Amino acid sequence: MIQFGTGGWRAVIGDGFTRDNIRRVAAALARRMKQEGCADTGLCVGYDRRFLSREALIWFCEVLAGEGITVYFVNMSCPTPQIMFTVKERKLPYGAMVTASHNPAIWNGIKLFTAGGRDAAQEVTEAIQETANSLRENEIGSMDFETAKAEGRIRIIDPRDAYLDSILKQVNTEAIRKRRLRIVLDPMFGVSLTGLQTILYTSRCDVDVINDRHDAFFGRHLPAPNPDTLVDLQYAVKEHNADVGIATDGDADRLGIIDEKGNYITANEILALLYSYLLEQKGWKGPAVRNIATTHLLDRIAEAHGEKCIEVPVGFKHISAGMEAHNALIGGESSGGLTVRGHIAGKDGLYAASLLVEMLSVSGRKLSELVQDLYDRYGETHAAEYDWALTPEKKEEIHRLIMTEKKLPPFEQTVVRVSYMDGCKVYFENGWVIVRPSGTEPRIRVFAEAPTQGEAEALVRKMADFTGLK
């Protein structure tokens, strides 16, 4: 069965991610577009460097064309945020990207976007999912890809320059030129290299690159920027005496950073640094939006500047909706995705990297110094995160224990309140812990934040032991 999660539809290649299921998703989307009267307006589509991505998109487009939908096809692998930007810029009602983002190499999937270039809302994906699962093969139209091109149903486009120019217009390239930073890029065998190189070379940075070849197995690592996967980047930063190392995940919507000492800077720290920079150096105003598993350091920064921080469920579509509803300045998540008001509504690793380089350049300081200054002013926080494979039986057992019976382990800290908005989150006076199933993989995750790393780890262990996670 086709099942959409927080980051689109994802499945193991050859198991759930099959030609038949790809065609069903395309047909379901086509039916929705025809019902809404936007078949001729069409949609923009793209693909990443994963195994089968281009072929899958061709199958997807053949159905769309056969169903009478106009398709704008980006004829080279590209970042997911470039597709979202194109949907927004061209005022298209929909967009689609073949990618499984940061999932393991054996996975692939399709992300859907709606008007304004934002992640499709749950009610949209649920409706498409229901239609797709009800369709039979003989109910699905199709048109050969080359024939559809010749008839103008599929139109090849290259929106890269417009996308990159929009980022360059939003960052202070003059300040970056004056600083002349040395940067190491790690696209993690994904799609960000050309875009980031263009932005950084235009801004006169010195750039070294690792892990840039096309490798559908992502160097046999998970294509997610975290401490375990960025060891090569840590070594490269120290070897080249670089000011910063920048990594992006497989489809370039998430960011990972290594400081000048070779230390991993967490996504929580990046988000807090950028929010502080926008408020204090650029003089912008506005609240922050974070998901339920992201640092409360944002709350402290917001409060210090007379702003507020809005908490939403996991899934960037909720962050986008929260930013729109509250005219928020920044929105982000602890997994490395963020966006800023005035850019696209979805997360963008290239834009986030460019803004961080601007912040470094304007400050004239080292990244490690900026992190320490942040903690000196707002207090130190430390996060812990673990995840476990989850069987359907274990998922049901934990759901019954935590969500239905609402039982909790005996905590040493005083419990201030408990939220069941998305999983179970327990709030303390100075920290929190949450347990929730992943929306993109058959796994369950426990996150915690506390004043020290030891306290955060202890909270995770307490919740894991209570729920029987080993």
SVG drawing of the C-alpha trace seen along z (x, -y; Angstrom):
<svg xmlns="http://www.w3.org/2000/svg" viewBox="-13 -46 59 53">
<polyline fill="none" stroke="black" stroke-width="0.4" points="0.0,0.0 1.1,-3.6 1.5,-5.6 2.5,-9.2 4.3,-10.4 5.7,-13.6 8.1,-13.9 6.1,-12.6 5.7,-9.0 8.8,-6.8 9.4,-3.1 12.1,-0.5 13.0,-0.3 11.5,2.8 9.2,3.4 6.8,0.5 8.6,-1.9 7.7,-0.2 6.7,-1.3 3.0,-0.4 2.9,-2.4 4.6,-5.4 2.1,-5.4 -0.8,-5.2 0.5,-8.2 0.8,-10.1 -2.7,-9.2 -4.2,-10.2 -2.4,-13.6 -3.7,-14.0 -7.3,-13.4 -7.0,-15.9 -5.6,-18.5 -8.3,-17.9 -11.0,-18.2 -9.4,-21.6 -9.3,-22.8 -5.5,-23.3 -4.4,-20.5 -3.3,-23.1 -1.5,-25.2 0.5,-22.1 3.2,-21.3 7.0,-21.3 8.9,-18.1 12.5,-17.1 14.7,-14.3 17.8,-13.7 20.8,-11.4 19.3,-8.3 19.1,-5.0 16.1,-4.9 15.1,-8.6 15.2,-9.7 13.5,-6.6 10.9,-6.9 10.2,-10.5 9.8,-9.6 7.2,-6.9 5.5,-9.5 5.4,-12.1 4.2,-9.6 1.1,-9.1 0.6,-12.8 0.9,-13.5 -1.5,-10.7 -4.0,-12.1 -3.8,-15.5 -1.6,-17.3 1.1,-19.8 4.5,-18.9 7.5,-21.2 10.4,-18.7 13.8,-19.8 16.1,-17.7 19.0,-17.3 19.2,-16.2 18.6,-19.1 17.9,-20.2 14.4,-19.7 14.2,-23.5 14.8,-24.4 11.6,-22.6 9.7,-24.4 11.1,-27.7 10.0,-27.1 6.5,-26.2 6.4,-29.5 8.0,-31.7 5.9,-30.3 2.7,-30.4 2.1,-26.7 -0.6,-24.8 1.6,-21.7 5.2,-20.3 6.8,-17.0 10.3,-15.7 11.5,-12.1 13.7,-11.7 13.9,-9.9 15.8,-12.8 18.1,-11.5 16.8,-7.9 19.1,-4.9 20.1,-4.2 17.7,-1.4 14.8,-3.8 13.2,-6.2 10.0,-8.3 8.1,-11.3 7.6,-14.6 4.6,-16.7 4.3,-20.5 1.4,-22.9 0.8,-26.5 3.4,-28.9 6.1,-26.1 5.2,-24.5 5.0,-20.9 1.6,-19.4 -0.7,-19.5 -1.8,-16.2 -5.3,-16.5 -3.9,-16.7 -1.5,-13.7 -4.2,-11.6 -6.6,-12.2 -4.0,-11.4 -3.0,-8.3 -6.6,-7.1 -7.2,-7.6 -3.8,-6.0 -4.5,-2.8 -7.9,-2.4 -6.7,-2.6 -6.2,0.4 -3.7,0.4 -6.3,0.4 -7.7,-2.8 -4.5,-4.8 -3.7,-6.7 -0.2,-7.0 1.7,-8.7 5.3,-7.9 7.7,-10.4 9.2,-11.4 5.8,-11.7 4.6,-13.8 7.6,-16.1 7.0,-16.4 3.3,-17.3 4.2,-19.9 2.6,-18.0 6.1,-17.6 8.2,-20.8 11.9,-20.8 13.0,-23.7 16.1,-24.9 15.2,-27.1 18.6,-26.8 19.7,-30.4 16.5,-31.9 16.7,-29.9 20.4,-30.7 20.0,-34.4 17.1,-34.6 19.5,-33.3 22.3,-35.7 19.9,-38.6 19.0,-37.8 22.4,-37.4 25.1,-40.1 27.6,-39.0 29.7,-42.2 30.4,-41.2 31.2,-37.7 33.7,-38.9 35.5,-41.0 35.9,-38.1 37.4,-35.7 36.4,-32.6 37.9,-29.2 35.2,-26.6 35.0,-22.8 31.8,-21.5 30.5,-18.0 27.4,-17.4 27.3,-13.8 27.1,-12.5 23.9,-14.5 22.7,-17.4 23.9,-20.6 27.4,-21.0 26.8,-23.1 24.5,-25.5 26.7,-26.0 29.8,-26.4 28.1,-29.0 27.0,-31.0 30.3,-30.7 32.5,-31.4 30.3,-34.4 31.0,-35.7 34.8,-35.1 35.1,-32.3 37.9,-29.7 36.2,-26.3 37.4,-22.7 35.1,-19.8 34.8,-16.2 32.3,-13.4 31.1,-15.0 30.9,-12.1 27.7,-10.4 27.2,-7.5 23.7,-6.0 24.9,-4.3 26.1,-7.6 29.6,-6.2 27.8,-3.5 26.8,-6.1 23.4,-7.5 23.0,-10.7 22.1,-12.7 24.5,-15.3 25.2,-14.1 28.2,-13.5 28.5,-9.9 28.4,-10.7 30.5,-13.9 33.8,-12.4 35.4,-13.0 34.3,-16.6 35.8,-17.0 39.2,-15.8 39.0,-17.9 38.3,-21.1 41.3,-20.6 43.5,-19.5 42.7,-22.6 42.7,-24.9 39.2,-26.0 36.9,-28.4 33.9,-26.1 32.7,-22.9 29.3,-22.7 27.3,-19.5 23.9,-18.9 21.7,-15.8 20.8,-13.8 18.3,-16.3 19.9,-19.4 17.1,-20.6 19.0,-19.9 22.3,-21.3 25.2,-20.1 28.1,-22.3 31.6,-21.7 33.4,-24.5 37.0,-25.6 38.3,-23.2 36.6,-20.2 33.8,-20.1 30.2,-19.2 27.8,-22.1 24.3,-20.7 21.3,-21.7 19.8,-23.2 22.8,-25.4 22.7,-26.5 19.0,-27.4 19.6,-29.4 22.7,-31.2 20.8,-32.3 17.7,-33.4 19.9,-35.5 21.8,-36.9 18.6,-37.9 17.3,-39.7 20.4,-41.3 22.6,-42.0 20.1,-42.4 17.5,-44.0 14.6,-41.9 11.6,-41.2 9.3,-38.2 8.7,-35.0 10.3,-31.6 8.6,-28.3 10.1,-25.0 8.8,-21.4 8.1,-19.6 11.5,-17.9 13.7,-21.0 15.6,-23.1 13.9,-25.4 17.0,-27.7 14.9,-29.4 12.3,-30.2 14.9,-31.9 16.2,-34.0 12.6,-34.9 11.7,-36.0 14.8,-38.1 13.7,-40.1 10.1,-40.4 9.1,-37.7 7.6,-34.2 8.3,-30.7 5.6,-28.6 5.7,-24.8 4.2,-22.6 4.2,-18.8 7.1,-17.2 6.9,-17.7 8.0,-20.9 4.5,-21.5 3.5,-22.3 6.5,-24.7 5.5,-26.4 1.9,-26.8 3.0,-28.2 5.3,-30.7 2.5,-31.9 0.0,-32.1 2.3,-34.1 4.4,-35.9 7.4,-34.2 11.0,-35.2 12.5,-31.7 11.3,-28.1 13.3,-25.0 13.8,-21.5 16.5,-19.6 17.2,-17.4 18.8,-20.3 16.0,-21.9 15.2,-25.6 13.8,-28.5 13.5,-32.3 10.7,-34.6 10.8,-35.9 12.3,-32.8 10.4,-29.5 8.1,-28.0 10.0,-24.8 13.5,-24.0 16.5,-24.9 20.0,-23.7 21.6,-26.0 19.9,-29.1 20.7,-28.2 24.3,-27.6 24.5,-31.0 23.0,-32.8 25.4,-31.1 28.4,-32.1 27.0,-35.7 26.7,-35.5 30.3,-34.4 31.5,-37.1 29.6,-40.0 30.7,-38.9 34.4,-38.7 34.6,-35.9 35.2,-32.2 32.2,-29.9 33.3,-28.2 33.4,-31.7 29.9,-32.5 28.5,-29.2 30.2,-29.9 28.9,-33.5 25.4,-32.2 25.5,-29.9 27.1,-32.6 24.2,-34.8 21.3,-32.4 22.4,-29.4 23.7,-26.0 21.5,-23.3 22.4,-19.7 20.3,-17.3 20.3,-13.5 18.5,-11.5 18.2,-7.7 16.0,-5.6 15.0,-2.0 13.5,0.2 9.8,0.7 7.6,3.6 3.8,3.0 3.2,5.0 5.8,2.9 4.4,-0.3 0.9,0.6 2.2,1.6 4.0,-1.8 1.0,-3.7 -1.3,-2.0 1.1,-2.6 1.9,-6.2 -0.9,-7.7 -3.9,-5.7 -3.2,-4.8 -1.0,-8.0 1.5,-6.3 4.9,-7.9 8.0,-6.7 8.8,-8.2 11.0,-11.2 13.4,-12.9 12.5,-16.3 9.1,-17.9 6.8,-17.5 5.4,-20.9 3.1,-19.6 2.7,-16.8 1.7,-17.2 0.2,-14.6 0.2,-16.8 2.7,-14.6 3.8,-11.6 4.3,-12.2 6.4,-15.1 7.1,-15.7 8.2,-19.2 10.3,-20.0 11.4,-23.3 14.6,-23.1 14.4,-20.4 12.1,-18.0 11.8,-14.5 9.7,-13.2 8.9,-9.7 7.3,-9.5 7.3,-7.2 9.1,-8.4 6.9,-9.7 9.2,-8.6 10.6,-5.2 9.4,-2.2 11.3,-3.5 10.6,-5.2 12.7,-8.0 13.3,-9.5 14.6,-13.0 15.6,-15.0 17.1,-18.3 18.7,-19.3 21.3,-21.6 24.0,-18.9 24.7,-16.0 24.5,-13.5 21.0,-14.7 19.8,-14.6 21.1,-11.0 19.5,-10.0 16.1,-11.3 16.3,-9.2 17.4,-6.1 14.5,-6.6 11.9,-6.8 13.5,-4.0 13.6,-1.6 10.0,-2.5 8.7,-1.7 10.8,1.4 13.1,0.1 16.4,2.0"/>
</svg>
